[in-house]
């Protein structure tokens, strides 16, 4: 197995299998700082992981979704699992859309303890955010092994060029 395949298997082990994961999600604010530079914004979110994508239930009018609509390039991180990645955020629509039925069920199961308290499924702005990973670094045992993954090309990166 290649390092890329090993890294993907480790991501599935650490984040997959129906788990509710807390990750940091960074976007770019719509407003610039006084010096004209963009302002990064980070927040913790609950995320479900499957096949190189993190899924988050949220509201289409939230700041993160407005920011992602303007600039879909995002970063994610998990401190507890020493994983950082870049990706592309996409609103895949209302949770009750028939196209989202299978994913909605997985999200409801993963987020069962709080899902109904935090989500109003009758509101068509209750949506699913997909973070499709593009590049990432998984750090195993404090630098014992680093997995540099290019999720788009589905191979390991030789230069580690992610962040």
VOBA-1610 file (N, C-alpha, C; in pm, whole numbers, padded with zeros to 5 digits, always signed):
BEGIN
Unk+00084-00118+00000Unk+00000+00000+00000Unk+00089+00125+00000Unk+00048+00228-00070Unk+00124+00353-00076Unk+00101+00434+00051Unk+00187+00533+00072Unk+00168+00624+00186Unk+00033+00694+00176Unk-00008+00731+00055Unk-00139+00795+00038Unk-00250+00702+00085Unk-00248+00578+00042Unk-00351+00482+00081Unk-00347+00456+00231Unk-00226+00444+00287Unk-00214+00426+00433Unk-00272+00547+00506Unk-00239+00668+00458Unk-00290+00789+00521Unk-00442+00797+00515Unk-00499+00762+00401Unk-00646+00762+00388Unk-00709+00660+00482Unk-00648+00544+00496Unk-00699+00442+00588Unk-00693+00493+00732Unk-00587+00563+00767Unk-00576+00620+00901Unk-00680+00729+00924Unk-00707+00810+00823Unk-00811+00913+00836Unk-00947+00849+00861Unk-00974+00741+00788Unk-01101+00670+00808Unk-01109+00614+00950Unk-00998+00559+00998Unk-00994+00505+01133Unk-01015+00614+01238Unk-00951+00729+01218Unk-00956+00836+01316Unk-01085+00917+01311Unk-01137+00943+01192Unk-01252+01032+01178Unk-01379+00963+01129Unk-01366+00850+01062Unk-01481+00785+00999Unk-01561+00698+01095Unk-01626+00598+01038Unk-01705+00501+01116Unk-01818+00568+01194Unk-01879+00671+01135Unk-01996+00733+01195Unk-01969+00823+01313Unk-01845+00866+01334Unk-01811+00948+01450Unk-01853+01093+01432Unk-01878+01158+01544Unk-01898+01301+01552Unk-01762+01360+01587Unk-01702+01433+01496Unk-01569+01490+01514Unk-01579+01640+01535Unk-01502+01692+01627Unk-01490+01836+01641Unk-01364+01877+01565Unk-01382+01961+01464Unk-01268+02011+01386Unk-01274+02163+01383Unk-01161+02224+01358Unk-01155+02367+01334Unk-01178+02390+01185Unk-01262+02485+01152Unk-01290+02521+01014Unk-01254+02667+00995Unk-01161+02694+00903Unk-01118+02831+00876Unk-01168+02876+00740Unk-01223+02995+00738Unk-01271+03059+00616Unk-01208+03198+00611Unk-01240+03273+00507Unk-01195+03411+00497Unk-01316+03502+00513Unk-01301+03601+00603Unk-01409+03697+00627Unk-01440+03773+00498Unk-01561+03817+00486Unk-01600+03895+00368Unk-01543+04036+00374Unk-01527+04090+00495Unk-01469+04223+00512Unk-01319+04212+00528Unk-01248+04312+00479Unk-01103+04315+00494Unk-01065+04392+00620Unk-00943+04371+00664Unk-00891+04449+00774Unk-00866+04592+00726Unk-00834+04681+00820Unk-00809+04821+00784Unk-00696+04835+00683Unk-00599+04742+00687Unk-00486+04750+00594Unk-00518+04686+00459Unk-00642+04641+00440Unk-00684+04585+00312Unk-00661+04436+00296Unk-00597+04375+00395Unk-00570+04232+00387Unk-00691+04151+00434Unk-00708+04031+00380Unk-00821+03947+00424Unk-00800+03900+00568Unk-00909+03876+00636Unk-00906+03833+00774Unk-00952+03688+00783Unk-00865+03597+00828Unk-00910+03459+00845Unk-01003+03448+00966Unk-01097+03355+00956Unk-01192+03331+01064Unk-01194+03181+01090Unk-01183+03141+01215Unk-01183+02998+01248Unk-01288+02973+01356Unk-01349+02856+01347Unk-01447+02816+01448Unk-01447+02664+01457Unk-01490+02613+01573Unk-01505+02470+01590Unk-01641+02426+01538Unk-01643+02314+01468Unk-01768+02259+01415Unk-01770+02107+01437Unk-01889+02052+01446Unk-01906+01907+01449Unk-01908+01860+01304Unk-01833+01756+01276Unk-01823+01709+01137Unk-01826+01557+01131Unk-01891+01508+01028Unk-01898+01366+00995Unk-01803+01345+00878Unk-01719+01243+00884Unk-01619+01219+00780Unk-01651+01093+00701Unk-01639+01104+00568Unk-01657+00989+00481Unk-01587+01014+00349Unk-01498+00926+00311Unk-01436+00927+00179Unk-01377+01063+00139Unk-01290+01115+00223Unk-01216+01239+00198Unk-01303+01365+00202Unk-01418+01357+00266Unk-01507+01473+00278Unk-01556+01482+00423Unk-01552+01604+00478Unk-01617+01631+00607Unk-01753+01694+00577Unk-01857+01648+00646Unk-01992+01701+00630Unk-02036+01767+00760Unk-02100+01883+00747Unk-02141+01963+00862Unk-02284+02009+00838Unk-02369+01998+00938Unk-02502+02059+00926Unk-02492+02201+00978Unk-02553+02293+00907Unk-02543+02434+00944Unk-02660+02510+00884Unk-02654+02640+00887Unk-02758+02726+00831Unk-02701+02803+00714Unk-02772+02804+00604Unk-02723+02867+00481Unk-02694+03015+00496Unk-02754+03080+00596Unk-02732+03224+00617Unk-02628+03252+00725Unk-02561+03147+00774Unk-02457+03168+00876Unk-02336+03237+00814Unk-02254+03298+00899Unk-02135+03366+00848Unk-02046+03272+00769Unk-02025+03149+00820Unk-01935+03058+00748Unk-01987+03026+00609Unk-02117+03011+00594Unk-02171+02979+00462Unk-02165+03100+00369Unk-02187+03219+00421Unk-02174+03341+00340Unk-02030+03357+00295Unk-01936+03331+00387Unk-01794+03340+00353Unk-01755+03235+00249Unk-01803+03113+00265Unk-01771+03005+00171Unk-01833+03031+00034Unk-01951+03090+00032Unk-02014+03124-00096Unk-01926+03223-00172Unk-01865+03314-00098Unk-01778+03415-00160Unk-01641+03357-00198Unk-01587+03271-00110Unk-01456+03210-00132Unk-01462+03068-00078Unk-01475+02968-00165Unk-01496+02830-00119Unk-01372+02761-00064Unk-01254+02825-00073Unk-01132+02761-00023Unk-01126+02775+00129Unk-01113+02662+00196Unk-01114+02658+00342Unk-00998+02572+00392Unk-00976+02579+00522Unk-00882+02490+00588Unk-00952+02426+00706Unk-00909+02304+00739Unk-00962+02233+00856Unk-00844+02181+00937Unk-00870+02157+01064Unk-00766+02099+01150Unk-00831+02025+01265Unk-00762+01922+01308Unk-00797+01849+01429Unk-00672+01843+01515Unk-00672+01913+01625Unk-00556+01914+01713Unk-00537+01777+01775Unk-00646+01714+01819Unk-00634+01585+01886Unk-00578+01476+01796Unk-00600+01488+01666Unk-00549+01387+01572Unk-00434+01440+01486Unk-00389+01561+01514Unk-00276+01623+01443Unk-00292+01612+01292Unk-00406+01663+01244Unk-00437+01662+01102Unk-00472+01804+01058Unk-00411+01850+00951Unk-00446+01979+00891Unk-00466+01956+00741Unk-00559+02031+00684Unk-00588+02013+00542Unk-00650+02138+00484Unk-00640+02148+00353Unk-00713+02248+00279Unk-00823+02176+00201Unk-00923+02251+00163Unk-01034+02190+00090Unk-01122+02295+00027Unk-01228+02247-00033Unk-01326+02334-00097Unk-01462+02308-00032Unk-01523+02416+00017Unk-01653+02406+00081Unk-01765+02423-00021Unk-01869+02345+00000Unk-01984+02351-00091Unk-02113+02325-00013Unk-02210+02412-00033Unk-02344+02392+00022Unk-02413+02290-00069Unk-02437+02170-00017Unk-02502+02068-00101Unk-02653+02066-00082Unk-02705+02168-00011Unk-02849+02187-00008Unk-02917+02151+00123Unk-03046+02172+00118Unk-03135+02150+00232Unk-03122+02005+00279Unk-03119+01986+00410Unk-03105+01850+00464Unk-03219+01760+00420Unk-03337+01817+00394Unk-03453+01736+00357Unk-03466+01712+00206Unk-03374+01765+00129Unk-03373+01738-00015Unk-03362+01587-00034Unk-03445+01526-00117Unk-03438+01382-00138Unk-03299+01332-00179Unk-03222+01416-00249Unk-03086+01378-00287Unk-02993+01364-00168Unk-03030+01424-00055Unk-02949+01419+00066Unk-03000+01317+00169Unk-03098+01237+00133Unk-03164+01147+00230Unk-03066+01051+00298Unk-02982+00984+00222Unk-02889+00887+00283Unk-02787+00957+00372Unk-02734+01068+00325Unk-02637+01143+00404Unk-02702+01202+00529Unk-02823+01255+00514Unk-02897+01310+00628Unk-02911+01205+00738Unk-02944+01083+00701Unk-02960+00976+00800Unk-02827+00950+00873Unk-02718+00950+00800Unk-02586+00930+00863Unk-02553+01044+00958Unk-02586+01167+00917Unk-02560+01283+01002Unk-02646+01278+01128Unk-02772+01241+01113Unk-02861+01230+01230Unk-02807+01126+01328Unk-02755+01017+01278Unk-02700+00913+01366Unk-02571+00961+01434Unk-02482+01021+01358Unk-02355+01067+01414Unk-02376+01178+01517Unk-02472+01266+01491Unk-02496+01381+01577Unk-02619+01363+01667Unk-02660+01239+01689Unk-02786+01208+01759Unk-02806+01283+01890Unk-02707+01293+01977Unk-02732+01358+02106Unk-02779+01504+02097Unk-02748+01573+01989Unk-02781+01716+01982Unk-02847+01757+01850Unk-02858+01668+01754Unk-02902+01704+01619Unk-03034+01782+01619Unk-03138+01729+01684Unk-03269+01795+01679Unk-03272+01927+01755Unk-03184+01943+01853Unk-03178+02069+01927Unk-03115+02179+01843Unk-03022+02142+01757Unk-02945+02241+01682Unk-02996+02265+01540Unk-03077+02178+01487Unk-03120+02187+01348Unk-03271+02191+01336Unk-03320+02288+01261Unk-03463+02296+01229Unk-03478+02251+01084Unk-03507+02123+01067Unk-03514+02067+00932Unk-03628+02124+00849Unk-03727+02188+00911Unk-03836+02249+00836Unk-03789+02376+00764Unk-03682+02435+00815Unk-03624+02555+00755Unk-03539+02513+00635Unk-03574+02558+00516Unk-03501+02519+00396Unk-03358+02571+00395Unk-03323+02658+00489Unk-03184+02703+00503Unk-03102+02611+00592Unk-03165+02509+00649Unk-03091+02407+00725Unk-03023+02319+00620Unk-02893+02332+00610Unk-02824+02271+00495Unk-02706+02185+00538Unk-02648+02121+00440Unk-02529+02038+00462Unk-02413+02105+00389Unk-02308+02129+00465Unk-02183+02182+00410Unk-02090+02064+00389Unk-02041+02049+00267Unk-01941+01947+00235Unk-01806+02016+00222Unk-01706+01966+00294Unk-01569+02013+00280Unk-01493+01902+00208Unk-01469+01922+00080Unk-01398+01823-00001Unk-01248+01852+00010Unk-01178+01760+00075Unk-01036+01780+00100Unk-00957+01781-00030Unk-00859+01870-00038Unk-00772+01878-00155Unk-00629+01834-00120Unk-00575+01884-00010Unk-00441+01847+00036Unk-00441+01842+00188Unk-00361+01752+00244Unk-00356+01743+00389Unk-00230+01678+00441Unk-00205+01703+00569Unk-00092+01642+00640Unk-00146+01575+00766Unk-00119+01447+00779Unk-00153+01372+00899Unk-00023+01341+00971Unk-00014+01384+01096Unk+00106+01368+01178Unk+00080+01256+01279Unk+00154+01149+01268Unk+00138+01034+01356Unk+00245+01035+01465Unk+00201+01022+01590Unk+00291+01011+01706Unk+00396+01121+01711Unk+00351+01246+01699Unk+00440+01362+01713Unk+00564+01351+01625Unk+00543+01347+01495Unk+00647+01352+01393Unk+00714+01218+01366Unk+00661+01109+01423Unk+00716+00978+01391Unk+00695+00947+01243Unk+00577+00983+01193Unk+00546+00961+01051Unk+00451+01071+01005Unk+00484+01133+00893Unk+00398+01234+00833Unk+00344+01181+00701Unk+00216+01195+00683Unk+00150+01157+00558Unk+00110+01287+00486Unk+00174+01313+00373Unk+00144+01429+00290Unk+00053+01380+00178Unk-00073+01422+00181Unk-00172+01365+00091Unk-00230+01467-00006Unk-00229+01432-00131Unk-00295+01509-00236Unk-00423+01432-00268Unk-00535+01482-00217Unk-00662+01411-00232Unk-00719+01424-00373Unk-00682+01528-00445Unk-00732+01548-00580Unk-00668+01446-00675Unk-00536+01433-00666Unk-00464+01339-00752Unk-00460+01199-00692Unk-00506+01186-00570Unk-00511+01059-00496Unk-00373+00993-00490Unk-00277+01073-00442Unk-00142+01021-00425Unk-00072+01101-00315Unk+00043+01048-00270Unk+00119+01122-00171Unk+00193+01236-00241Unk+00217+01340-00164Unk+00293+01454-00217Unk+00438+01435-00174Unk+00529+01454-00265Unk+00669+01434-00233Unk+00730+01554-00162Unk+00678+01672-00186Unk+00737+01790-00123Unk+00663+01833+00003Unk+00558+01763+00039Unk+00480+01802+00157Unk+00406+01934+00138Unk+00399+01983+00015Unk+00349+02117-00011Unk+00203+02138+00017Unk+00167+02151+00141Unk+00028+02178+00174Unk+00013+02315+00236Unk+00087+02340+00339Unk+00064+02463+00417Unk+00196+02533+00438
//
